[in-house]
Amino acid sequence: MLRGNRVKLGPIKREYIDSFLRWFNDPEITQYLARYRPMTRMAEEEWMENLREREDTIRFSITISNEDGSEILIGNCGIHNINWKNRVGEIGITIGEKAYQNRGYGTEAIELLLEYSFNTVNLNRIELCVYDYNIRAIKSYIKVGFIEEGRKRQFMWNKGKYHDEIMMSILAEEWRNKKNV
């Protein structure tokens, strides 16, 4: 369990399947994700089962504490496509509970994920891709230290027009320098 000031990154639990299904079948959520087709319960259960076997993926739930001390699941995040030889990984995050979007929880979760990636997993580089219309995510990524490396022009069709996919990264040295400022 990784703990920040407001969020916790913990294990993915079977009891979260219904929330994941709701999020990953909601066009308002999936417009920001690479996944474009509906998710079935069976596919979600298979994904969850396969997580334990994958050596190139580390996934977390994102929870916050309610006033009564109970936990509220608000999203998930993780490192995937880990290249252990070169110490590179990609991250992804979803704040699926809309009431908790745009309140800084995602940024805090990314900071915890980066700290874990660099200090525990010992990766040297973290990268991600984000669509140019996902302004909130881009601001969050820049805030924690990611820099834009390039664009895949007109990569994604959404709401009647093409959009760029932006490639961003942060290095362990950059992360550590930012934390020491």
One Martini backbone bead per residue (centre of mass of N, CA, C, O) as a GRO file, in nm:
protein
  181
    1MET     BB    1   0.095   0.038   0.024
    2LEU     BB    2   0.031   0.368  -0.088
    3ARG     BB    3   0.080   0.692   0.073
    4GLY     BB    4  -0.075   0.988   0.095
    5ASN     BB    5  -0.255   1.253   0.193
    6ARG     BB    6  -0.535   1.131   0.023
    7VAL     BB    7  -0.411   0.878  -0.115
    8LYS     BB    8  -0.434   0.531  -0.224
    9LEU     BB    9  -0.230   0.256  -0.317
   10GLY     BB   10  -0.360  -0.058  -0.418
   11PRO     BB   11  -0.510  -0.329  -0.466
   12ILE     BB   12  -0.670  -0.533  -0.682
   13LYS     BB   13  -1.014  -0.609  -0.657
   14ARG     BB   14  -1.291  -0.794  -0.722
   15GLU     BB   15  -1.496  -0.576  -0.601
   16TYR     BB   16  -1.424  -0.367  -0.855
   17ILE     BB   17  -1.562  -0.456  -1.120
   18ASP     BB   18  -1.816  -0.276  -1.136
   19SER     BB   19  -1.664  -0.011  -1.158
   20PHE     BB   20  -1.495  -0.076  -1.405
   21LEU     BB   21  -1.731  -0.128  -1.595
   22ARG     BB   22  -1.854   0.150  -1.576
   23TRP     BB   23  -1.611   0.311  -1.674
   24PHE     BB   24  -1.534   0.120  -1.942
   25ASN     BB   25  -1.853   0.206  -2.051
   26ASP     BB   26  -1.785   0.518  -2.052
   27PRO     BB   27  -1.745   0.767  -2.280
   28GLU     BB   28  -1.633   0.991  -2.084
   29ILE     BB   29  -1.384   0.805  -2.016
   30THR     BB   30  -1.286   0.655  -2.291
   31GLN     BB   31  -1.193   0.910  -2.457
   32TYR     BB   32  -0.898   0.892  -2.291
   33LEU     BB   33  -0.858   0.607  -2.406
   34ALA     BB   34  -0.747   0.338  -2.595
   35ARG     BB   35  -1.006   0.221  -2.536
   36TYR     BB   36  -1.308   0.144  -2.761
   37ARG     BB   37  -1.449  -0.098  -2.626
   38PRO     BB   38  -1.647  -0.281  -2.469
   39MET     BB   39  -1.680  -0.422  -2.142
   40THR     BB   40  -1.679  -0.725  -2.003
   41ARG     BB   41  -1.692  -0.923  -1.739
   42MET     BB   42  -1.505  -1.144  -1.847
   43ALA     BB   43  -1.275  -0.957  -1.937
   44GLU     BB   44  -1.223  -0.833  -1.657
   45GLU     BB   45  -1.159  -1.099  -1.510
   46GLU     BB   46  -0.919  -1.177  -1.690
   47TRP     BB   47  -0.749  -0.930  -1.637
   48MET     BB   48  -0.724  -0.975  -1.332
   49GLU     BB   49  -0.590  -1.254  -1.347
   50ASN     BB   50  -0.339  -1.165  -1.533
   51LEU     BB   51  -0.189  -0.970  -1.342
   52ARG     BB   52  -0.029  -1.187  -1.173
   53GLU     BB   53   0.142  -1.295  -1.439
   54ARG     BB   54   0.261  -1.025  -1.504
   55GLU     BB   55   0.593  -0.882  -1.545
   56ASP     BB   56   0.504  -0.582  -1.695
   57THR     BB   57   0.292  -0.532  -1.444
   58ILE     BB   58   0.156  -0.262  -1.230
   59ARG     BB   59  -0.130  -0.242  -1.017
   60PHE     BB   60  -0.374   0.007  -0.895
   61SER     BB   61  -0.562   0.138  -0.665
   62ILE     BB   62  -0.778   0.423  -0.596
   63THR     BB   63  -0.806   0.573  -0.274
   64ILE     BB   64  -1.023   0.708  -0.025
   65SER     BB   65  -1.121   0.858   0.269
   66ASN     BB   66  -1.373   0.866   0.460
   67GLU     BB   67  -1.512   1.004   0.737
   68ASP     BB   68  -1.557   0.692   0.856
   69GLY     BB   69  -1.289   0.533   0.714
   70SER     BB   70  -1.372   0.449   0.459
   71GLU     BB   71  -1.337   0.332   0.133
   72ILE     BB   72  -1.289   0.496  -0.187
   73LEU     BB   73  -1.327   0.425  -0.511
   74ILE     BB   74  -1.177   0.625  -0.797
   75GLY     BB   75  -0.942   0.429  -0.926
   76ASN     BB   76  -0.661   0.369  -1.154
   77CYS     BB   77  -0.318   0.237  -1.180
   78GLY     BB   78   0.006   0.212  -1.366
   79ILE     BB   79   0.250  -0.017  -1.482
   80HIS     BB   80   0.363  -0.079  -1.817
   81ASN     BB   81   0.574  -0.214  -2.027
   82ILE     BB   82   0.818  -0.334  -1.886
   83ASN     BB   83   1.172  -0.270  -1.919
   84TRP     BB   84   1.416  -0.413  -1.740
   85LYS     BB   85   1.679  -0.357  -1.893
   86ASN     BB   86   1.608  -0.030  -1.943
   87ARG     BB   87   1.415   0.095  -1.724
   88VAL     BB   88   1.109   0.097  -1.852
   89GLY     BB   89   0.787   0.273  -1.836
   90GLU     BB   90   0.436   0.282  -1.836
   91ILE     BB   91   0.163   0.497  -1.775
   92GLY     BB   92  -0.162   0.485  -1.606
   93ILE     BB   93  -0.486   0.664  -1.566
   94THR     BB   94  -0.801   0.653  -1.366
   95ILE     BB   95  -1.075   0.863  -1.294
   96GLY     BB   96  -1.395   0.728  -1.267
   97GLU     BB   97  -1.500   0.921  -1.053
   98LYS     BB   98  -1.636   1.218  -1.128
   99ALA     BB   99  -1.646   1.360  -0.838
  100TYR     BB  100  -1.301   1.327  -0.836
  101GLN     BB  101  -1.247   1.514  -1.050
  102ASN     BB  102  -1.053   1.792  -1.047
  103ARG     BB  103  -0.897   1.752  -0.725
  104GLY     BB  104  -0.586   1.609  -0.731
  105TYR     BB  105  -0.578   1.293  -0.717
  106GLY     BB  106  -0.422   1.221  -0.974
  107THR     BB  107  -0.160   1.370  -0.910
  108GLU     BB  108  -0.098   1.216  -0.649
  109ALA     BB  109  -0.090   0.935  -0.779
  110ILE     BB  110   0.144   0.994  -0.971
  111GLU     BB  111   0.353   1.061  -0.758
  112LEU     BB  112   0.347   0.782  -0.625
  113LEU     BB  113   0.415   0.621  -0.882
  114LEU     BB  114   0.691   0.753  -0.932
  115GLU     BB  115   0.825   0.688  -0.668
  116TYR     BB  116   0.798   0.383  -0.705
  117SER     BB  117   0.940   0.355  -0.980
  118PHE     BB  118   1.222   0.483  -0.885
  119ASN     BB  119   1.264   0.368  -0.570
  120THR     BB  120   1.163   0.057  -0.603
  121VAL     BB  121   1.185  -0.045  -0.912
  122ASN     BB  122   1.421   0.116  -1.067
  123LEU     BB  123   1.355   0.320  -1.271
  124ASN     BB  124   1.444   0.569  -1.531
  125ARG     BB  125   1.173   0.560  -1.713
  126ILE     BB  126   0.875   0.749  -1.790
  127GLU     BB  127   0.583   0.694  -1.988
  128LEU     BB  128   0.337   0.855  -2.215
  129CYS     BB  129   0.000   0.891  -2.342
  130VAL     BB  130  -0.190   1.174  -2.485
  131TYR     BB  131  -0.453   1.354  -2.564
  132ASP     BB  132  -0.496   1.686  -2.660
  133TYR     BB  133  -0.796   1.703  -2.508
  134ASN     BB  134  -0.651   1.628  -2.220
  135ILE     BB  135  -0.591   1.884  -2.030
  136ARG     BB  136  -0.585   1.791  -1.735
  137ALA     BB  137  -0.364   1.578  -1.772
  138ILE     BB  138  -0.142   1.754  -1.888
  139LYS     BB  139  -0.117   1.940  -1.643
  140SER     BB  140  -0.043   1.716  -1.445
  141TYR     BB  141   0.213   1.611  -1.586
  142ILE     BB  142   0.367   1.878  -1.576
  143LYS     BB  143   0.358   1.924  -1.268
  144VAL     BB  144   0.540   1.647  -1.215
  145GLY     BB  145   0.759   1.664  -1.494
  146PHE     BB  146   0.669   1.627  -1.765
  147ILE     BB  147   0.765   1.590  -2.111
  148GLU     BB  148   0.756   1.667  -2.432
  149GLU     BB  149   0.857   1.460  -2.724
  150GLY     BB  150   0.583   1.426  -2.900
  151ARG     BB  151   0.384   1.355  -3.206
  152LYS     BB  152   0.082   1.217  -3.323
  153ARG     BB  153  -0.070   1.303  -3.592
  154GLN     BB  154  -0.385   1.244  -3.631
  155PHE     BB  155  -0.455   0.971  -3.442
  156MET     BB  156  -0.749   1.071  -3.336
  157TRP     BB  157  -1.097   1.008  -3.332
  158ASN     BB  158  -1.307   1.285  -3.204
  159LYS     BB  159  -1.581   1.454  -3.234
  160GLY     BB  160  -1.525   1.510  -3.564
  161LYS     BB  161  -1.201   1.482  -3.512
  162TYR     BB  162  -0.868   1.517  -3.513
  163HIS     BB  163  -0.597   1.398  -3.298
  164ASP     BB  164  -0.336   1.413  -3.095
  165GLU     BB  165  -0.057   1.233  -2.976
  166ILE     BB  166   0.115   1.259  -2.673
  167MET     BB  167   0.454   1.239  -2.581
  168MET     BB  168   0.579   1.150  -2.254
  169SER     BB  169   0.838   1.226  -1.996
  170ILE     BB  170   1.043   1.087  -1.720
  171LEU     BB  171   1.319   1.104  -1.516
  172ALA     BB  172   1.472   1.024  -1.233
  173GLU     BB  173   1.647   1.279  -1.213
  174GLU     BB  174   1.415   1.481  -1.251
  175TRP     BB  175   1.250   1.392  -1.010
  176ARG     BB  176   1.464   1.442  -0.790
  177ASN     BB  177   1.512   1.741  -0.851
  178LYS     BB  178   1.218   1.831  -0.798
  179LYS     BB  179   1.205   1.724  -0.494
  180ASN     BB  180   1.466   1.915  -0.399
  181VAL     BB  181   1.334   2.214  -0.438
   0.00000   0.00000   0.00000
